[in-house]
Amino acid sequence: MIKTTLSGKTIKIITFCAALACCTTTLHAETTDKPLNLGLSVNIQQSFFTDGDDRISVRPARLNQNGFYIPGLTKSIISGPKHTLYLGVGFDDWSHDRDDSKTLSDMDDLDRAVNIRAGAAWKIPAAVVSADLAQDVAGAHGGLQAKLRYTHMRSEDTTFRPYAELQWFSADITDYYVGVDSHEATAMRPAYKADSAFAAKAGLDLNYSLTPKLELVTGLHVTTFDSEITDSPIVSESTIWGAGIGLIYK
């Protein structure tokens, strides 16, 4: 089942993101001193929670300008032709409402984590490599996560970009989302405590000029999780998919 209702909080989040769109792209983001290219994209993400809804979100989008392809809301603080250091802000990839699963509705409510990010990206022959650390500062779980990404570049101005990403999540994060406390346990849902875990993500992003002023941006990805996550009694999928499509006015 697909949920499309936008709550008041979701609308505020979209407005906040739009205010930061000068340093944002939906599928991959970075900063630039050039005039903005602005648009919107629609994204869908499969749920890995038992009986969870697939999520649909609307986000601001902007075209890449400097070729580093850093995902999320970021601001470059030190930058050169072949490297950049950046700071950013973002949310967890996992849903704090467990994708509104009816099966899990009797479990404790979760708060939304807000992460401060710090990272770096380097251009190497035919690729971009980036490393990113994110720390929850909202007090939801207080966890740390790290991501290492490799984006293949067939040419300097390519619009066809396959990528691979290794993700690591601290135990605070995994247990917060997929753990089951003793008071939440039932006959069909035993107690479970999750430790730190890894995930692997692979995807493909594509840009295509429809007209001199309109650019189509699309993306597909799959993510697979290790046993610390998939052994949880509230997780039903070991591999999930996601996709996005949008239009940008140049």
Backbone bond lengths (Angstrom), bond angles and torsions (degrees), N, CA, C in turn:
res aa  C-N    CA-C-N  psi(-1)  N-CA   C-N-CA  omega(-1)  CA-C   N-CA-C  phi
1 M - - - 1.456 - - 1.515 109.12 -
2 I 1.327 118.84 141.67 1.459 123.43 -177.95 1.519 109.27 -111.60
3 K 1.348 115.37 128.80 1.451 121.26 179.92 1.522 109.32 -99.29
4 T 1.337 117.25 128.83 1.454 119.98 -176.75 1.525 112.80 -121.16
5 T 1.344 119.46 -3.79 1.454 122.18 -177.15 1.514 110.49 -68.13
6 L 1.338 117.58 130.97 1.454 122.49 176.93 1.519 108.80 -101.92
7 S 1.343 117.30 118.63 1.449 121.72 178.97 1.519 109.65 -78.16
8 G 1.369 115.75 169.79 1.449 119.59 176.51 1.505 112.07 -59.86
9 K 1.340 117.11 -38.33 1.463 120.52 178.78 1.525 110.52 -65.04
10 T 1.340 117.14 -39.54 1.461 120.23 178.95 1.515 111.20 -63.54
11 I 1.338 116.86 -40.20 1.458 120.44 178.93 1.521 110.57 -64.13
12 K 1.335 117.41 -38.65 1.463 120.76 177.56 1.514 110.65 -64.79
13 I 1.323 116.08 -38.67 1.461 119.94 179.60 1.518 110.37 -65.07
14 I 1.344 116.63 -43.13 1.460 120.35 178.68 1.526 110.20 -61.91
15 T 1.352 116.53 -41.12 1.460 120.05 178.47 1.523 111.21 -63.09
16 F 1.334 116.06 -42.18 1.462 120.96 177.59 1.524 110.61 -60.92
17 C 1.327 116.36 -44.31 1.465 119.85 179.14 1.521 111.53 -62.71
18 A 1.329 115.85 -39.86 1.458 118.86 179.96 1.519 110.82 -63.45
19 A 1.339 116.93 -35.52 1.461 120.13 178.53 1.510 111.86 -64.95
20 L 1.342 115.38 -26.94 1.460 120.15 178.55 1.520 112.51 -98.93
21 A 1.314 116.68 13.08 1.463 119.61 -174.35 1.516 113.30 -63.89
22 C 1.322 117.19 -15.73 1.461 119.30 178.19 1.516 111.35 -65.66
23 C 1.329 117.87 -15.33 1.469 119.23 177.23 1.518 110.66 -125.76
24 T 1.341 115.74 28.76 1.456 118.51 -171.95 1.512 112.28 -132.00
25 T 1.336 116.43 144.23 1.450 122.71 161.44 1.509 107.84 -134.13
26 T 1.314 118.41 148.35 1.445 120.46 -173.56 1.510 112.55 -69.53
27 L 1.311 116.06 -52.51 1.448 118.73 -176.72 1.513 111.88 -84.76
28 H 1.335 117.26 -34.66 1.455 122.31 172.02 1.515 107.21 -153.04
29 A 1.370 118.45 137.21 1.452 120.79 -171.49 1.509 112.12 -126.45
30 E 1.319 115.54 153.08 1.446 121.77 172.82 1.505 110.01 -165.86
31 T 1.342 117.59 -178.44 1.444 121.70 -175.33 1.516 110.60 -111.35
32 T 1.340 114.36 158.93 1.460 119.48 -179.62 1.510 109.18 -161.13
33 D 1.324 117.01 155.69 1.453 122.00 174.30 1.526 111.24 -92.30
34 K 1.306 118.88 -3.72 1.446 122.63 -178.86 1.524 110.29 -77.74
35 P 1.350 118.05 164.70 1.463 120.47 177.31 1.524 111.45 -56.68
36 L 1.330 115.60 149.98 1.460 120.75 -175.02 1.518 111.57 -72.92
37 N 1.326 115.32 148.18 1.461 123.63 166.52 1.531 105.47 -115.64
38 L 1.319 117.64 115.39 1.453 120.66 -170.85 1.517 111.80 -118.47
39 G 1.339 115.49 148.36 1.447 121.27 176.84 1.513 110.74 -170.94
40 L 1.324 115.60 -168.49 1.453 122.88 178.72 1.520 109.09 -135.20
41 S 1.322 115.74 150.98 1.457 119.94 172.54 1.517 110.04 -134.42
42 V 1.315 115.55 155.43 1.461 123.20 175.95 1.518 107.91 -110.09
43 N 1.332 116.34 130.60 1.460 121.52 -177.03 1.517 110.68 -123.96
44 I 1.314 116.53 143.87 1.460 122.13 176.67 1.520 108.80 -126.45
45 Q 1.330 116.23 136.68 1.454 122.15 -177.15 1.523 109.70 -131.76
46 Q 1.322 117.15 124.78 1.454 121.47 176.41 1.526 109.82 -67.60
47 S 1.313 116.74 145.34 1.462 121.48 177.50 1.520 110.77 -89.70
48 F 1.344 117.26 143.08 1.459 119.25 172.34 1.526 111.76 -100.45
49 F 1.345 117.42 -3.29 1.452 121.00 178.18 1.533 111.01 -78.12
50 T 1.309 116.44 147.49 1.458 121.71 177.63 1.524 110.18 -58.75
51 D 1.323 116.51 124.05 1.461 123.06 178.14 1.524 112.48 63.91
52 G 1.334 117.52 21.16 1.455 120.35 -179.78 1.520 112.55 -80.31
53 D 1.328 116.46 151.75 1.469 122.17 177.37 1.526 110.37 -83.44
54 D 1.323 116.85 144.00 1.457 120.00 167.94 1.528 108.12 -65.49
55 R 1.329 116.33 142.06 1.461 121.24 -174.49 1.521 111.33 -101.74
56 I 1.322 115.91 137.07 1.456 122.04 173.29 1.526 107.88 -115.68
57 S 1.317 117.04 132.31 1.462 121.37 178.71 1.522 109.61 -135.97
58 V 1.329 115.24 152.54 1.456 122.80 176.51 1.520 107.41 -115.19
59 R 1.332 116.78 129.66 1.458 121.14 -174.90 1.531 110.99 -135.00
60 P 1.333 116.39 153.90 1.462 118.75 173.11 1.518 109.88 -69.66
61 A 1.327 116.88 153.57 1.464 121.37 -178.93 1.521 109.97 -137.43
62 R 1.338 114.67 150.34 1.451 120.12 176.79 1.518 108.69 -149.65
63 L 1.319 116.59 146.27 1.454 120.61 -179.15 1.524 111.55 -71.67
64 N 1.321 115.07 148.21 1.451 120.69 172.59 1.528 110.03 -63.38
65 Q 1.344 115.36 143.60 1.455 119.68 177.73 1.524 113.42 -120.84
66 N 1.341 117.59 -34.68 1.462 117.89 -173.26 1.520 114.54 -115.26
67 G 1.339 117.78 4.67 1.450 120.21 169.20 1.503 117.46 82.65
68 F 1.367 119.29 13.72 1.464 120.03 178.84 1.531 112.80 -93.21
69 Y 1.336 118.22 -22.93 1.470 122.71 173.72 1.527 112.51 53.72
70 I 1.321 116.03 56.20 1.459 121.84 178.15 1.524 108.45 -92.48
71 P 1.322 119.11 121.81 1.468 120.21 -178.63 1.519 112.02 -74.23
72 G 1.327 116.33 147.44 1.452 121.04 173.24 1.515 114.27 95.49
73 L 1.341 115.41 -172.93 1.457 123.15 -179.01 1.517 109.02 -86.74
74 T 1.324 118.45 109.91 1.456 121.57 -176.43 1.521 111.60 -137.06
75 K 1.331 114.66 159.91 1.450 122.56 175.62 1.515 108.03 -137.60
76 S 1.328 116.64 122.15 1.456 120.97 179.97 1.525 109.77 -71.36
77 I 1.349 116.78 135.20 1.451 120.86 177.57 1.531 111.53 -111.18
78 I 1.313 117.72 -29.34 1.462 123.33 173.13 1.523 106.23 -138.01
79 S 1.322 117.22 127.62 1.456 118.75 -174.99 1.515 111.17 -145.35
80 G 1.335 116.02 142.74 1.444 123.23 174.40 1.508 109.39 -138.30
81 P 1.319 118.52 -179.67 1.467 120.62 -178.57 1.520 113.30 -59.97
82 K 1.334 117.86 -30.93 1.460 120.64 -174.58 1.519 113.87 -117.50
83 H 1.334 119.01 0.24 1.457 119.92 -179.42 1.523 109.88 -151.55
84 T 1.335 115.48 159.21 1.458 120.90 173.50 1.522 109.11 -152.71
85 L 1.327 116.06 143.95 1.460 123.63 170.89 1.520 106.99 -112.50
86 Y 1.338 116.98 137.75 1.451 118.87 -172.95 1.525 111.79 -142.41
87 L 1.321 114.89 160.29 1.451 124.24 169.59 1.517 107.77 -120.04
88 G 1.334 116.29 155.83 1.454 118.92 -178.93 1.511 112.28 -161.24
89 V 1.309 115.21 178.73 1.456 122.72 178.34 1.521 107.54 -140.12
90 G 1.326 116.48 149.23 1.468 118.98 -179.88 1.508 112.36 -173.22
91 F 1.313 115.30 174.14 1.457 122.73 177.51 1.524 109.71 -104.05
92 D 1.327 116.31 165.87 1.461 121.07 174.92 1.527 110.04 -66.63
93 D 1.330 115.77 155.49 1.466 120.52 175.77 1.522 111.33 -70.57
94 W 1.331 117.07 -24.91 1.466 120.88 -175.93 1.517 111.07 -93.25
95 S 1.315 116.05 150.11 1.457 122.02 -174.47 1.526 111.20 -80.73
96 H 1.333 116.72 128.09 1.465 120.43 178.92 1.536 112.02 -72.43
97 D 1.339 116.87 -18.54 1.469 119.00 176.18 1.523 111.70 -97.43
98 R 1.356 115.22 14.56 1.475 122.20 -179.44 1.530 110.60 50.66
99 D 1.336 114.70 37.84 1.469 121.98 177.40 1.521 112.45 54.42
100 D 1.326 115.60 33.04 1.475 122.44 176.61 1.526 113.00 53.35
101 S 1.313 116.69 41.01 1.459 120.94 177.39 1.527 110.32 -67.63
102 K 1.317 116.85 124.23 1.468 120.47 177.21 1.516 111.18 -67.46
103 T 1.316 117.04 -33.26 1.461 121.10 179.58 1.521 111.54 -63.51
104 L 1.341 117.00 -30.74 1.465 121.71 -175.78 1.522 112.47 -105.05
105 S 1.333 117.80 12.06 1.459 120.96 -173.78 1.527 112.98 -68.47
106 D 1.333 118.01 -18.47 1.462 120.86 179.21 1.527 112.70 -86.00
107 M 1.333 118.28 -2.00 1.445 121.38 178.13 1.533 110.69 -82.09
108 D 1.325 116.47 165.99 1.466 120.68 -178.84 1.528 110.58 -60.27
109 D 1.330 115.83 143.51 1.453 120.68 174.84 1.528 109.79 -69.51
110 L 1.323 115.95 145.74 1.456 121.82 177.74 1.522 110.02 -109.40
111 D 1.326 115.55 150.26 1.465 121.09 175.73 1.527 109.81 -93.20
112 R 1.318 116.16 158.78 1.451 120.65 178.25 1.525 109.97 -81.43
113 A 1.312 116.79 128.80 1.461 121.88 175.77 1.526 109.84 -83.31
114 V 1.324 115.98 142.66 1.459 122.50 173.34 1.523 107.19 -121.09
115 N 1.313 116.56 121.57 1.467 121.59 -173.08 1.518 112.00 -105.90
116 I 1.334 115.44 135.46 1.450 121.84 167.04 1.519 107.52 -93.26
117 R 1.327 116.70 129.32 1.460 122.07 -173.87 1.522 111.05 -112.90
118 A 1.313 115.48 148.58 1.463 122.36 171.71 1.516 107.02 -140.85
119 G 1.322 116.61 136.86 1.452 118.32 -176.91 1.508 112.90 -163.65
120 A 1.313 113.54 -179.21 1.468 121.09 179.40 1.516 108.72 -146.53
121 A 1.322 115.87 153.08 1.465 121.78 177.10 1.519 109.10 -137.71
122 W 1.329 114.94 145.59 1.460 121.56 -178.90 1.523 109.72 -131.94
123 K 1.315 116.17 138.40 1.457 121.44 171.78 1.522 108.15 -91.03
124 I 1.326 115.83 125.01 1.452 122.42 175.12 1.522 107.24 -122.86
125 P 1.325 119.28 170.36 1.469 119.40 -178.88 1.531 112.12 -53.76
126 A 1.325 115.95 120.35 1.466 124.27 175.29 1.522 113.94 66.11
127 A 1.352 119.39 18.73 1.464 119.83 -177.96 1.525 110.90 -163.04
128 V 1.333 114.16 164.05 1.459 123.02 168.49 1.521 107.31 -124.75
129 V 1.331 116.90 132.23 1.463 122.93 176.95 1.523 108.07 -114.89
130 S 1.329 117.32 132.81 1.455 120.71 178.43 1.520 110.59 -134.74
131 A 1.330 116.19 149.10 1.460 123.52 177.27 1.514 107.95 -130.86
132 D 1.342 116.23 139.81 1.457 120.61 -169.27 1.528 109.66 -144.25
133 L 1.341 117.25 133.45 1.457 123.62 172.02 1.519 108.52 -115.49
134 A 1.339 117.00 140.30 1.459 121.32 179.65 1.526 109.48 -135.84
135 Q 1.329 115.96 132.75 1.462 122.57 -178.92 1.522 109.95 -122.64
136 D 1.344 116.54 129.35 1.462 120.36 176.99 1.528 109.43 -69.62
137 V 1.341 116.42 124.95 1.460 121.18 179.00 1.529 111.67 -113.51
138 A 1.338 117.55 1.81 1.460 121.00 179.96 1.519 112.13 -90.10
139 G 1.342 117.07 -8.51 1.453 120.25 179.14 1.510 114.69 81.74
140 A 1.330 117.44 13.88 1.466 119.67 178.16 1.525 110.12 -67.50
141 H 1.320 116.57 -57.43 1.464 120.94 177.22 1.524 112.81 -129.65
142 G 1.336 117.37 -17.36 1.454 120.89 178.80 1.514 114.29 68.29
143 G 1.322 117.50 18.52 1.451 121.84 -174.44 1.517 113.76 -86.00
144 L 1.332 113.85 165.12 1.459 123.17 178.61 1.517 109.27 -116.78
145 Q 1.323 116.47 140.46 1.457 120.49 176.17 1.514 110.20 -136.53
146 A 1.332 115.68 152.85 1.464 121.42 -178.15 1.522 108.76 -134.55
147 K 1.334 114.93 147.29 1.459 120.70 179.30 1.520 109.51 -138.68
148 L 1.311 115.66 136.80 1.459 123.17 176.03 1.524 107.33 -122.79
149 R 1.347 117.12 122.16 1.467 121.35 -173.17 1.526 110.82 -123.70
150 Y 1.331 114.17 141.56 1.462 122.37 173.62 1.523 107.50 -122.57
151 T 1.333 116.93 119.53 1.460 122.80 178.77 1.519 108.81 -113.09
152 H 1.305 116.80 119.78 1.460 120.82 -178.13 1.517 109.96 -81.37
153 M 1.332 115.61 135.09 1.457 121.91 -179.04 1.519 108.65 -123.56
154 R 1.318 116.82 116.49 1.463 119.51 179.17 1.518 111.94 -77.92
155 S 1.327 117.28 -22.38 1.458 121.94 176.50 1.515 107.55 -157.57
156 E 1.308 116.61 171.61 1.470 120.59 -175.86 1.520 112.14 -63.72
157 D 1.336 117.26 -30.98 1.462 119.86 -176.64 1.531 111.63 -115.98
158 T 1.307 116.73 29.47 1.467 119.72 -176.51 1.524 111.95 -64.08
159 T 1.305 116.03 147.78 1.456 121.42 174.10 1.529 111.13 -112.16
160 F 1.308 117.65 4.63 1.466 123.82 -179.40 1.527 106.60 -115.39
161 R 1.366 117.05 107.28 1.457 120.21 -168.01 1.530 112.09 -130.58
162 P 1.314 119.32 93.68 1.461 120.47 169.67 1.526 109.84 -74.21
163 Y 1.320 116.86 147.59 1.457 120.09 -179.58 1.528 110.76 -146.53
164 A 1.327 115.17 159.68 1.461 122.89 175.42 1.518 107.74 -134.24
165 E 1.336 116.04 144.58 1.461 120.23 -175.20 1.524 109.72 -141.55
166 L 1.329 116.21 131.84 1.463 122.87 172.70 1.520 108.26 -102.99
167 Q 1.330 116.13 128.67 1.457 121.30 -176.83 1.528 109.90 -118.82
168 W 1.343 116.24 142.73 1.469 122.00 174.89 1.512 108.88 -129.41
169 F 1.336 116.41 135.77 1.461 122.33 -179.83 1.522 109.37 -124.83
170 S 1.326 117.41 133.14 1.459 120.59 177.56 1.525 110.21 -68.76
171 A 1.331 115.67 163.38 1.460 120.67 -178.93 1.523 111.84 -60.37
172 D 1.344 117.60 -31.17 1.465 120.28 178.31 1.520 111.40 -59.28
173 I 1.328 116.28 -37.14 1.462 120.63 -178.68 1.528 111.34 -75.65
174 T 1.325 116.40 -52.83 1.465 119.05 -175.41 1.522 111.76 -63.31
175 D 1.329 117.38 -41.72 1.468 118.80 -179.59 1.518 111.25 -69.15
176 Y 1.328 117.06 -31.14 1.462 120.60 178.78 1.526 111.14 -63.10
177 Y 1.323 116.20 -42.62 1.465 120.18 -175.00 1.530 113.71 -89.29
178 V 1.324 118.35 -40.56 1.468 119.41 -172.91 1.520 113.17 -114.94
179 G 1.326 118.61 -1.80 1.459 120.59 176.37 1.528 112.13 -74.63
180 V 1.315 116.33 156.95 1.466 122.36 177.46 1.525 107.51 -126.83
181 D 1.334 117.46 112.77 1.459 121.34 177.99 1.523 110.47 -71.81
182 S 1.324 115.23 162.21 1.474 119.91 -175.94 1.527 111.88 -60.44
183 H 1.341 117.62 -36.14 1.472 119.21 -178.86 1.531 111.79 -76.57
184 E 1.350 117.31 -11.61 1.462 121.06 177.32 1.523 112.11 -95.80
185 A 1.322 117.07 -8.83 1.463 121.15 -175.74 1.526 111.31 -72.45
186 T 1.333 114.09 145.01 1.463 121.58 175.16 1.528 108.03 -133.65
187 A 1.316 115.82 -179.79 1.467 119.72 178.52 1.523 111.50 -61.53
188 M 1.319 117.68 -31.59 1.456 122.30 -179.51 1.525 112.82 -98.65
189 R 1.330 116.66 -3.61 1.466 121.00 -176.34 1.530 109.24 -138.57
190 P 1.314 117.51 84.66 1.465 120.63 -176.90 1.528 111.69 -68.37
191 A 1.325 115.78 158.50 1.457 120.72 176.51 1.528 109.59 -61.95
192 Y 1.334 115.37 144.84 1.467 119.58 -178.03 1.521 109.33 -151.04
193 K 1.326 116.07 133.76 1.460 121.65 176.29 1.520 108.16 -119.17
194 A 1.330 116.33 121.32 1.467 121.60 -176.45 1.519 110.69 -95.60
195 D 1.322 115.75 143.75 1.454 122.42 176.19 1.539 108.54 -99.24
196 S 1.321 117.62 -175.99 1.462 121.17 176.28 1.524 109.84 -58.31
197 A 1.308 116.43 153.18 1.463 119.68 -171.48 1.528 110.73 -148.83
198 F 1.343 113.92 161.32 1.454 122.13 176.83 1.531 109.85 -115.07
199 A 1.317 115.27 156.41 1.462 122.50 170.86 1.521 107.56 -142.02
200 A 1.323 115.99 153.36 1.463 121.83 177.89 1.527 108.00 -124.44
201 K 1.325 115.50 134.46 1.462 121.68 -176.88 1.521 109.78 -126.79
202 A 1.310 116.94 139.50 1.464 122.26 175.40 1.522 108.28 -135.83
203 G 1.317 116.08 142.77 1.453 117.98 -177.07 1.516 112.73 -160.17
204 L 1.308 113.44 179.53 1.458 121.77 -179.35 1.515 108.24 -143.37
205 D 1.335 116.35 126.59 1.460 122.26 174.57 1.520 109.70 -112.90
206 L 1.328 115.62 145.27 1.459 120.93 -176.13 1.515 109.98 -142.57
207 N 1.321 116.65 131.29 1.463 123.49 170.98 1.528 108.76 -110.15
208 Y 1.347 116.15 143.85 1.463 119.61 179.62 1.524 108.67 -147.19
209 S 1.319 117.24 124.74 1.465 121.93 179.28 1.521 109.74 -77.80
210 L 1.330 116.34 117.51 1.458 121.39 176.62 1.518 111.22 -84.14
211 T 1.325 115.94 -40.97 1.460 123.55 176.48 1.528 106.57 -143.04
212 P 1.330 118.10 173.55 1.469 118.44 176.35 1.524 113.53 -58.55
213 K 1.347 117.93 -19.49 1.458 120.83 -176.75 1.525 113.97 -113.27
214 L 1.326 117.94 -11.27 1.465 120.50 -177.23 1.524 110.90 -119.19
215 E 1.337 115.42 131.90 1.456 121.96 179.04 1.527 109.15 -122.07
216 L 1.335 116.51 129.86 1.460 122.36 174.44 1.520 108.70 -89.75
217 V 1.339 117.03 130.95 1.467 121.42 175.81 1.521 108.15 -121.18
218 T 1.322 116.57 131.07 1.459 121.53 -179.18 1.524 109.49 -137.93
219 G 1.319 115.70 160.21 1.449 120.36 177.46 1.509 111.83 -160.95
220 L 1.329 116.39 147.70 1.460 124.17 175.04 1.523 108.11 -133.61
221 H 1.342 117.31 144.50 1.457 119.22 175.73 1.519 111.13 -154.78
222 V 1.328 115.25 157.45 1.461 122.13 173.13 1.525 107.35 -129.93
223 T 1.340 116.07 145.41 1.456 122.38 179.25 1.518 108.69 -130.96
224 T 1.332 116.24 133.27 1.458 121.16 177.74 1.522 109.10 -120.58
225 F 1.332 117.01 144.60 1.457 123.09 -171.57 1.524 111.05 -116.89
226 D 1.337 115.51 152.07 1.461 118.79 179.25 1.523 110.74 -82.03
227 S 1.338 116.30 178.85 1.465 121.48 -169.75 1.521 113.57 -68.34
228 E 1.336 119.20 -23.21 1.463 119.79 177.48 1.523 110.95 -60.22
229 I 1.325 116.11 -30.44 1.462 121.13 178.72 1.521 110.81 -91.25
230 T 1.319 117.40 -47.90 1.471 119.83 -173.30 1.520 113.03 -73.27
231 D 1.338 118.70 -18.26 1.468 120.87 176.30 1.521 112.49 -75.73
232 S 1.313 117.22 -11.09 1.462 120.31 179.53 1.526 110.61 -65.18
233 P 1.320 118.37 139.08 1.473 120.69 -179.93 1.528 113.07 -70.93
234 I 1.329 118.33 -8.91 1.469 119.30 178.79 1.525 112.23 -103.61
235 V 1.325 117.16 6.50 1.462 122.06 177.13 1.524 109.04 -109.38
236 S 1.315 117.04 129.05 1.462 120.84 -177.05 1.522 113.64 -112.72
237 E 1.340 117.58 -9.62 1.461 120.96 -177.24 1.520 109.85 -126.27
238 S 1.323 117.01 133.27 1.472 120.60 175.38 1.515 111.89 -92.21
239 T 1.340 117.16 -19.29 1.461 122.86 178.35 1.523 108.36 -136.26
240 I 1.323 116.79 131.77 1.459 120.80 179.82 1.525 109.93 -127.35
241 W 1.314 116.40 159.84 1.453 122.10 -178.45 1.524 110.01 -119.45
242 G 1.306 115.25 161.57 1.453 121.55 174.61 1.517 109.67 -150.91
243 A 1.331 116.71 160.42 1.453 121.48 -179.15 1.515 109.38 -154.83
244 G 1.327 115.28 156.66 1.453 120.46 176.72 1.507 110.79 -148.85
245 I 1.331 115.78 152.11 1.459 121.83 176.40 1.512 108.85 -149.91
246 G 1.327 115.56 139.68 1.457 118.22 -178.62 1.517 112.55 -158.08
247 L 1.325 115.14 173.48 1.459 123.20 177.55 1.516 109.41 -125.66
248 I 1.310 116.08 139.27 1.458 121.79 179.22 1.522 108.42 -126.62
249 Y 1.335 115.04 133.48 1.464 121.25 175.02 1.518 108.81 -92.49
250 K 1.318 116.97 121.87 1.462 121.95 -174.99 1.528 111.12 -92.39
